[in-house]
Amino acid sequence: MNRMFLANILLAIAWAAMSGAFSLPNLIFGFLIGMVSMFIIREQMGTLSHLQRARRVLSLFLLFLVELVKSATRVALLALKPNLDDLKPGFFAYELNTDNDGEISLLAGLITLTPGTLSVDVSDDKKYLYIHAVTIDDLDAMRADIANGFEKKIMEAFR
């Protein structure tokens, strides 16, 4: 759990203790007061506010939805072609920019959930993610899409 979120929960409990009412509305009010307080002193603490982090996580989620629709459309069009000779399936290694287990797992999951790609393995040294794609037209473009898309958004959201 994020330590800032935990601190905010503790501030909400402290508010409820000081006000003498442990009702849900009062705890929520205390949580909101804690959010505002931490937002005001965020620069001294050197962390993102909950709202900034939430915005970045939402941005990652929206990117996933866009990529999901684009890749599902591409795979559907490929499946409708009468001649599947145009397919160039294959495996490739993607060089990771992160070595954080959680970020790697999330990246692998998002790639696997996107139609037409499947995360297969991670190298022992956590430097490469091995991916299978239904068709590989431009390998450099695929790697750039992952680096500038999912991986970048994951690192922005969770660091």
Short mmCIF file of the C-alpha atoms (twelve columns), coordinates in Angstrom:
data_MODEL
# 
_entry.id   MODEL 
# 
loop_
_atom_site.group_PDB 
_atom_site.id 
_atom_site.type_symbol 
_atom_site.label_atom_id 
_atom_site.label_alt_id 
_atom_site.label_comp_id 
_atom_site.label_asym_id 
_atom_site.label_seq_id 
_atom_site.Cartn_x 
_atom_site.Cartn_y 
_atom_site.Cartn_z 
_atom_site.pdbx_PDB_model_num 
ATOM 1   C CA . MET A 1   0.000   0.000   0.000   1 
ATOM 2   C CA . ASN A 2   1.231   3.465   -0.822  1 
ATOM 3   C CA . ARG A 3   2.626   5.081   2.326   1 
ATOM 4   C CA . MET A 4   0.962   8.419   1.486   1 
ATOM 5   C CA . PHE A 5   -2.437  6.724   1.253   1 
ATOM 6   C CA . LEU A 6   -1.778  5.027   4.577   1 
ATOM 7   C CA . ALA A 7   -0.804  8.380   6.105   1 
ATOM 8   C CA . ASN A 8   -4.051  9.848   4.804   1 
ATOM 9   C CA . ILE A 9   -6.043  7.035   6.421   1 
ATOM 10  C CA . LEU A 10  -4.233  7.686   9.699   1 
ATOM 11  C CA . LEU A 11  -5.071  11.389  9.421   1 
ATOM 12  C CA . ALA A 12  -8.738  10.483  8.891   1 
ATOM 13  C CA . ILE A 13  -8.694  8.288   12.012  1 
ATOM 14  C CA . ALA A 14  -6.962  11.058  13.971  1 
ATOM 15  C CA . TRP A 15  -9.646  13.498  12.805  1 
ATOM 16  C CA . ALA A 16  -12.385 11.116  13.916  1 
ATOM 17  C CA . ALA A 17  -10.691 10.661  17.304  1 
ATOM 18  C CA . MET A 18  -10.335 14.410  17.823  1 
ATOM 19  C CA . SER A 19  -13.915 15.124  16.778  1 
ATOM 20  C CA . GLY A 20  -15.237 12.218  18.847  1 
ATOM 21  C CA . ALA A 21  -17.348 10.709  16.046  1 
ATOM 22  C CA . PHE A 22  -16.277 7.580   14.188  1 
ATOM 23  C CA . SER A 23  -19.131 7.671   11.660  1 
ATOM 24  C CA . LEU A 24  -18.483 6.970   7.971   1 
ATOM 25  C CA . PRO A 25  -19.266 10.548  6.870   1 
ATOM 26  C CA . ASN A 26  -16.897 11.931  9.499   1 
ATOM 27  C CA . LEU A 27  -14.119 9.501   8.454   1 
ATOM 28  C CA . ILE A 28  -14.621 10.504  4.811   1 
ATOM 29  C CA . PHE A 29  -14.491 14.161  5.821   1 
ATOM 30  C CA . GLY A 30  -11.281 13.492  7.754   1 
ATOM 31  C CA . PHE A 31  -9.843  11.707  4.723   1 
ATOM 32  C CA . LEU A 32  -10.650 14.734  2.541   1 
ATOM 33  C CA . ILE A 33  -9.075  17.105  5.064   1 
ATOM 34  C CA . GLY A 34  -5.993  14.870  5.082   1 
ATOM 35  C CA . MET A 35  -5.863  14.948  1.263   1 
ATOM 36  C CA . VAL A 36  -6.016  18.721  1.208   1 
ATOM 37  C CA . SER A 37  -3.379  18.970  3.941   1 
ATOM 38  C CA . MET A 38  -0.996  16.622  2.155   1 
ATOM 39  C CA . PHE A 39  -1.634  18.418  -1.129  1 
ATOM 40  C CA . ILE A 40  -0.577  21.702  0.470   1 
ATOM 41  C CA . ILE A 41  2.685   20.247  1.800   1 
ATOM 42  C CA . ARG A 42  3.353   17.860  -1.137  1 
ATOM 43  C CA . GLU A 43  6.514   19.693  -2.251  1 
ATOM 44  C CA . GLN A 44  8.074   19.359  1.198   1 
ATOM 45  C CA . MET A 45  7.194   15.658  1.217   1 
ATOM 46  C CA . GLY A 46  8.476   15.126  -2.342  1 
ATOM 47  C CA . THR A 47  5.563   12.909  -3.420  1 
ATOM 48  C CA . LEU A 48  2.644   13.004  -5.793  1 
ATOM 49  C CA . SER A 49  -0.773  13.797  -4.453  1 
ATOM 50  C CA . HIS A 50  -3.488  11.159  -4.620  1 
ATOM 51  C CA . LEU A 51  -5.213  13.121  -7.364  1 
ATOM 52  C CA . GLN A 52  -2.090  13.274  -9.528  1 
ATOM 53  C CA . ARG A 53  -1.487  9.550   -9.074  1 
ATOM 54  C CA . ALA A 54  -5.144  8.796   -9.791  1 
ATOM 55  C CA . ARG A 55  -4.937  10.906  -12.950 1 
ATOM 56  C CA . ARG A 56  -1.884  8.932   -14.108 1 
ATOM 57  C CA . VAL A 57  -3.521  5.577   -13.367 1 
ATOM 58  C CA . LEU A 58  -6.628  6.732   -15.260 1 
ATOM 59  C CA . SER A 59  -4.399  7.767   -18.164 1 
ATOM 60  C CA . LEU A 60  -2.873  4.265   -18.202 1 
ATOM 61  C CA . PHE A 61  -6.341  2.711   -18.143 1 
ATOM 62  C CA . LEU A 62  -7.547  4.906   -21.016 1 
ATOM 63  C CA . LEU A 63  -4.428  4.016   -23.039 1 
ATOM 64  C CA . PHE A 64  -5.203  0.341   -22.428 1 
ATOM 65  C CA . LEU A 65  -8.781  0.797   -23.677 1 
ATOM 66  C CA . VAL A 66  -7.593  2.583   -26.828 1 
ATOM 67  C CA . GLU A 67  -4.964  -0.094  -27.509 1 
ATOM 68  C CA . LEU A 68  -7.530  -2.819  -26.826 1 
ATOM 69  C CA . VAL A 69  -9.919  -1.426  -29.438 1 
ATOM 70  C CA . LYS A 70  -7.142  -0.833  -32.004 1 
ATOM 71  C CA . SER A 71  -5.629  -4.285  -31.628 1 
ATOM 72  C CA . ALA A 72  -8.996  -6.068  -31.541 1 
ATOM 73  C CA . THR A 73  -9.902  -4.325  -34.795 1 
ATOM 74  C CA . ARG A 74  -6.572  -5.313  -36.367 1 
ATOM 75  C CA . VAL A 75  -6.931  -8.957  -35.309 1 
ATOM 76  C CA . ALA A 76  -10.549 -9.076  -36.526 1 
ATOM 77  C CA . LEU A 77  -9.512  -7.692  -39.916 1 
ATOM 78  C CA . LEU A 78  -6.700  -10.247 -40.109 1 
ATOM 79  C CA . ALA A 79  -9.131  -13.054 -39.290 1 
ATOM 80  C CA . LEU A 80  -11.530 -11.920 -42.013 1 
ATOM 81  C CA . LYS A 81  -8.893  -12.026 -44.742 1 
ATOM 82  C CA . PRO A 82  -9.371  -14.976 -47.083 1 
ATOM 83  C CA . ASN A 83  -5.612  -15.400 -47.431 1 
ATOM 84  C CA . LEU A 84  -3.626  -15.687 -44.203 1 
ATOM 85  C CA . ASP A 85  -0.276  -15.750 -46.016 1 
ATOM 86  C CA . ASP A 86  0.217   -12.107 -45.017 1 
ATOM 87  C CA . LEU A 87  0.613   -13.087 -41.370 1 
ATOM 88  C CA . LYS A 88  4.132   -12.900 -39.995 1 
ATOM 89  C CA . PRO A 89  3.797   -14.424 -36.518 1 
ATOM 90  C CA . GLY A 90  6.819   -14.601 -34.299 1 
ATOM 91  C CA . PHE A 91  8.551   -14.078 -31.007 1 
ATOM 92  C CA . PHE A 92  10.654  -11.078 -30.105 1 
ATOM 93  C CA . ALA A 93  12.558  -9.803  -27.097 1 
ATOM 94  C CA . TYR A 94  11.567  -6.438  -25.685 1 
ATOM 95  C CA . GLU A 95  14.269  -4.704  -23.652 1 
ATOM 96  C CA . LEU A 96  12.704  -3.498  -20.406 1 
ATOM 97  C CA . ASN A 97  13.345  -0.036  -19.009 1 
ATOM 98  C CA . THR A 98  12.246  -1.129  -15.533 1 
ATOM 99  C CA . ASP A 99  13.381  -3.893  -13.215 1 
ATOM 100 C CA . ASN A 100 10.504  -3.527  -10.734 1 
ATOM 101 C CA . ASP A 101 8.616   -6.831  -10.443 1 
ATOM 102 C CA . GLY A 102 5.213   -5.179  -10.109 1 
ATOM 103 C CA . GLU A 103 5.736   -2.943  -13.120 1 
ATOM 104 C CA . ILE A 104 7.010   -5.873  -15.211 1 
ATOM 105 C CA . SER A 105 4.008   -7.999  -14.195 1 
ATOM 106 C CA . LEU A 106 1.563   -5.229  -15.057 1 
ATOM 107 C CA . LEU A 107 3.255   -4.629  -18.416 1 
ATOM 108 C CA . ALA A 108 3.183   -8.352  -19.213 1 
ATOM 109 C CA . GLY A 109 -0.479  -8.518  -18.229 1 
ATOM 110 C CA . LEU A 110 -1.492  -5.551  -20.353 1 
ATOM 111 C CA . ILE A 111 0.387   -6.948  -23.341 1 
ATOM 112 C CA . THR A 112 -1.294  -10.328 -22.878 1 
ATOM 113 C CA . LEU A 113 -4.756  -8.750  -22.558 1 
ATOM 114 C CA . THR A 114 -4.247  -6.895  -25.823 1 
ATOM 115 C CA . PRO A 115 -5.434  -9.095  -28.724 1 
ATOM 116 C CA . GLY A 116 -2.686  -10.283 -31.045 1 
ATOM 117 C CA . THR A 117 0.113   -10.272 -28.469 1 
ATOM 118 C CA . LEU A 118 1.106   -12.574 -25.645 1 
ATOM 119 C CA . SER A 119 3.779   -12.132 -22.992 1 
ATOM 120 C CA . VAL A 120 5.649   -15.407 -22.801 1 
ATOM 121 C CA . ASP A 121 8.538   -15.003 -20.354 1 
ATOM 122 C CA . VAL A 122 10.853  -12.597 -18.561 1 
ATOM 123 C CA . SER A 123 14.601  -13.126 -18.631 1 
ATOM 124 C CA . ASP A 124 16.246  -14.132 -15.352 1 
ATOM 125 C CA . ASP A 125 18.057  -10.794 -15.144 1 
ATOM 126 C CA . LYS A 126 14.753  -8.884  -15.714 1 
ATOM 127 C CA . LYS A 127 16.169  -7.109  -18.749 1 
ATOM 128 C CA . TYR A 128 13.952  -8.667  -21.436 1 
ATOM 129 C CA . LEU A 129 10.300  -9.519  -21.833 1 
ATOM 130 C CA . TYR A 130 9.654   -12.151 -24.487 1 
ATOM 131 C CA . ILE A 131 6.511   -11.538 -26.511 1 
ATOM 132 C CA . HIS A 132 4.659   -13.455 -29.213 1 
ATOM 133 C CA . ALA A 133 2.770   -11.446 -31.825 1 
ATOM 134 C CA . VAL A 134 0.270   -12.694 -34.396 1 
ATOM 135 C CA . THR A 135 1.964   -10.572 -37.006 1 
ATOM 136 C CA . ILE A 136 5.170   -8.577  -36.896 1 
ATOM 137 C CA . ASP A 137 5.214   -5.983  -39.652 1 
ATOM 138 C CA . ASP A 138 7.633   -3.488  -38.126 1 
ATOM 139 C CA . LEU A 139 9.534   -4.794  -35.101 1 
ATOM 140 C CA . ASP A 140 11.098  -1.446  -34.209 1 
ATOM 141 C CA . ALA A 141 7.687   0.238   -34.291 1 
ATOM 142 C CA . MET A 142 6.224   -2.461  -32.014 1 
ATOM 143 C CA . ARG A 143 9.037   -2.003  -29.502 1 
ATOM 144 C CA . ALA A 144 8.658   1.784   -29.640 1 
ATOM 145 C CA . ASP A 145 4.885   1.484   -29.114 1 
ATOM 146 C CA . ILE A 146 5.432   -0.583  -25.960 1 
ATOM 147 C CA . ALA A 147 8.180   1.709   -24.635 1 
ATOM 148 C CA . ASN A 148 6.300   4.955   -25.323 1 
ATOM 149 C CA . GLY A 149 2.907   3.526   -24.447 1 
ATOM 150 C CA . PHE A 150 2.305   0.954   -21.752 1 
ATOM 151 C CA . GLU A 151 5.734   0.934   -20.131 1 
ATOM 152 C CA . LYS A 152 6.024   4.729   -19.969 1 
ATOM 153 C CA . LYS A 153 2.512   5.115   -18.523 1 
ATOM 154 C CA . ILE A 154 3.121   2.340   -15.966 1 
ATOM 155 C CA . MET A 155 6.332   3.953   -14.767 1 
ATOM 156 C CA . GLU A 156 4.619   7.383   -14.554 1 
ATOM 157 C CA . ALA A 157 1.687   5.967   -12.590 1 
ATOM 158 C CA . PHE A 158 3.574   3.882   -10.064 1 
ATOM 159 C CA . ARG A 159 6.765   5.798   -9.331  1 
# 
